[in-house]
Amino acid sequence: MTGIRTYDYTNSLGTEHYAAALRVDIRDGLTRTPKSTAPTWFYDARGSELFEQITQLKEYPVCRAELGVLSLHARDIAVRTGARCLVELGSGSSTKTKLILEALGPAGLHYVPVDVSADALLQASAQLAQDYPQLILHAIRADFTAPLVLAELPDRGPRLFAFLGSTLGNFSRPARSPFLRELRSIMRPGDFLLIGADLVKTKREMVAAYDDSLGVTAAFNKNLLHVLNRELDADFEPDRFEHRAVWCSAEQHIEMRLRSRAEHRVAIRGLGLTVHFGRGEEWITERSAKFTTSGLQAELATAGLRTDQVWADVDTGFAVILAHVC
């Protein structure tokens, strides 16, 4: 970035955070049974580009549905919360956030985008600073899947915490409870949480959203192999794997998997590790939980957050829930 800085930026992650976390997750994930790794590693430049394509697919209505709900109800959110500080976890490009910013009134509003990607934060912050020069903007690079480091949050309230895109679904059920409790511990009386949730639908609809007819999601899933080849000096051959999307009804989540087409071994030289794949063996690369509104409200209540309002798009099966500190 050049020129006068029009926003503040805090990097709470060390320069080696990504590389160290990648090494730990891949070593642990590919030496357990079944093999399972975090979805974080999809998102290099190519992975982010593929995900943007996924958001436009007819089979994947999540982003469009959430945008529609926020378009209809952003003003109501602003009136109910009266927020003068907006903290967004997993802010990414902050595209949908603009609806909330405009409803709250950007003049003198504190906006704190929090994301693990420095590139996404800096690009979005520069654009927002240009679009909303009266916005008080402080970007924080942090990993919200680890203990939250948000000490620099403004005291001015009330504050609205936003966790959109059904990103909560990437947490397993056992992990969601401590995450929500930790988030609640950062919040104060009078603060609100706005959370987006993809709802349980028919099995056909849910599987199609992760296994589209154009094969974009398959390319996105296999992009993980290219990332590992580059970052860990591995020799994965993408053609040796096929993409699978499976609905697990007991856990109420979709699993994206890579299935080995034949028995083979992969050298991951950056870890000093050789991994064996059996014929037909499946490697879980993402779990995405789907919710019911009543179930999610119960999880929020357990964490000390009481639901104020639920806005649902029944046609696409998506909901946005506003809750406050009990």
N, C-alpha and C positions, 0 to 999 in steps of 0.2 A: 504494500500500500504506500502511496506517496501523497504529499500534500498535508494539509492540516487535518488532524484526527478529529472526527466529529462524534466519536463514541469511545467508551472505555472497553478494554479487553483484558480479562484475567485468564491465565492458563494455569489451572490447578493440577495439570497432569505433567509428569516429567517427560523429557524428550524421548525416552525409551519406553513410554507406557504402552503404545500400540504393539511394538515388537515383542516386549516381554509378555504381554497378555496373550498375544497370538501363540507364542511358543508354548506357554503353559497350557492353553486350551487345546491346542492340536495334539500335544504329547499326551495329555490326559484323555482326551476324547477318542483318539484312535488306538489307544491301548486298553480300552474298556470294552465290555460286551453288554449290549450292542454298542457299536461305535456311534458317537454322538458329539457334535460340536456346536458352538454358538453361531447364530446367524450374523453376528457382527462382521464377519470376514467377507461377506458378499460385496461390501460397499466400497470397492475402489472406484476409479472414475468410470470404468466400463459397467460395473455393477450398478452404480447410481443411475447411469443412463438407461440401463435395462429396466430398473425399477420404475423410472419415470414412464417408460413405455407400458409397463404393467398397469400403472394407475389409469391409463386410458383405455384398457381393454374392456370389452363389453362384459366379460366374465368376472371382472374385478371391480365392483362398484363402490368399494369402501371409501376411497378418497372423494369421489363425486358425491356420495351420500352424505359424508360429513360436511363437505362444503355447502351442500344444500341446506342441511340442518342449521349450520352456523349463519348462513345468509338469512334464513327466516327468523332466527332467534337471537342474534347478536345484541340487538337493542334491549331485549328482555334480560339477557345476561348482564349487560351494563347496569340496568336499573336495579336488578336484584342485588348485585354485589357492591355497586358504588366504588369499584376498585380504582385506585390510583397507582397501583403497581401490578404489572403482569409478569409472572415468572413462567416461562415455558420450558418444560423438560423435553428433550429430543426435538428441538425447534427446527432443525434442517433448514429449508429454504424460507421458512416463516410465511409461506404463501397464504395459508388459511388464517393465520394470525392477524393479517391486515384487517379482516372483517371485525375482529374483536377490538383491535386498536382504534379503528375509526368509530366504533360504537362507544367506546369509553371516552374518546376525545384525546388525541395524541398530545395536545398542548400541556406540557408539564407532567405528562404521564411517564413513569418509570417502566421501561421494558427490559427484562432480563432473560435473553435467550440462553439456554443451556444445552450444549451438544458436545459429543465426543469428537466431532470432526471440526478441526480448525478451519479448513477451507470453506466448509458450509457456513460456519459462523461469520467469518470475515466477509465473505461475499454477500450474505444476507444483511449483515449489519451495515455495510457500505451502502447498499441499495435503500435500506430503511432510513438511514440517516439523510439520504438525498431526498427521499419521498416525504419524510416527516421531520423537518429540521427542528421542530419544537419538542420532539420526543427526547427524553433522557434515557440513553441506551447504554447498557453495560452488559456486554457479552461475556459469558463464562464457559470456558472449555472444561468439562467435567464428565466423568463416566457415571451415569446415574444407576448403572447395574452394580456398581461398587458403593461403599459407604459415601453418602452425599457430602460434598464439600461446598457449601453455599454460605459461607460465613459473611460474604460481602452483600447480602441481600439488604435492600433499603428497609428502614424501619417504618417508612410512611405507609399508612394503611387506609382502608383495608386492602389486602393483597389477594390477587387471584392467581392460583397456580393452575396451569393448563398442561394436560398430558393427553395429547390427541392422537389420531391415527390408529387407535386400538393397539398401541405399542405395549400396553399392559399385557396383552395376549402373548407376548414373547417371554413372559415370566411363567414358570411352572406354577401350579397351584400352591405348593409348599413355599415357593419363593415370593409369591405375591403378598402374603400376609406380612412378613417382615419389611418388605419394601414399602407398603402402605403405612405401616406403623412408623417407619423411619421418616417418611414424608410428613406424616402427621406431627411428629416431634419437632419439625422445623416450622410448622405453621403455628399461628397464634389465634386466640379467640378473635372472631371477626373475619378471619381469612376464609377463602373459598377454594374448592378444587373443581375444575371442569375436566371431565374425562370422557374420551370417545371410546365406544365399544362395539365391535362387530358381533352381531347376535347369532345364535344357533339358528340355522335354516335347514332346508332339506340337504341330505347327504350329496345329492347330485350337484346342487348349487355350490356347496362348499368345496367339493373336490374340483369342480370346473374352475373356480377362482384361483386354484394353485396348479392347474394343469390345462392351460388354455389351448385352444385349437391352433393358434399360430406358433406355439412352441416358445414364446418369449420367456415364460417362467422356467421352462427347461433350460434355456440358455443362461438365465440368471442363476439357477442352481449350479450348473456346471462351471459358471464363472469362478466359483470357489476354487476349483482345481487350478485354474490359471493363476489366481492369487497366491496359492500355496507354492506353485512352481516358481513364481517370481520371488516371493518373500522368504521362502525356506529352502530354495534350491532343490525342489522335489522334482520327480519325473512322472507325475500323473499324466495318463493319456485319457482325455475326456471321452473318446469313443469306446473306452472299456467300461463306461458306466451309462446307465439310463436313468432318467428322471422319473420319480414316482411321487404322487400325492395321495395320502391315506388319511381317512377320517377315523379317529379313535374315539368311539362313542363313550366308553367308560370314563375317559379323562376329559372328554369334550374339547378335543383339540385336533387340528390338522397337523400331520407331520409331512414335511418335505424330506424325501430320501434320495440317495444315490445308490442304485443297485448295481453290483458288479456283474458284468456279463459273463465273466469267466474267472477262474482262479488265477490270481497273479500277485506279484509283490511290487510295492512302491518304495523307492528309496527317498527319504526326506533328509537330505544331507545336512541341512541347517540344524537338525536336531540329532544327527547321528543315529537315525532310527530307520529301520525297515519294517514296513507294515504289510501284513498278509491279508488279502481279501479272498474269501471263498466264492465259488460260483453261486450267484444268487444272494450273496450277503448284502445287507442293506445298512447304509450309514445315514443316520438321522442328522440332517443339516439345519433344520428349523422346526420348532414347535410353535403353533399359533393357536392359542386358546380362543374359543368362542363363548359368548356369555348369554345369560338370560338377565333381564333387567332386575328381577327380584334377587337373583343370586349375587350379582355385582353389588347391589345395595346392601346385602347382608355382609359381604366382604368389607365394604366401606365402613359399615356400622361397627364391625369388630375392631377396626383400626381407629375408631373414635371420630368418624365422619358421618354426619347425618344428611340424608338426601333432601334437597330443596325441590328439585324439579327434574323430570325426565322428559326429554324430547326424542321421539323415535320416528324414523322413516320406515313405516311398515312395509313398503314396497321393496326396499333393498335390505331390510333387516339390519339397520344400524341405529345406535342410540348415542345421545350425548347426555351425560348426567352432571348436574350441578349439586355439589355437597358443601357443607360448612363444618367447621370444627365444633364438636359437641361441647 
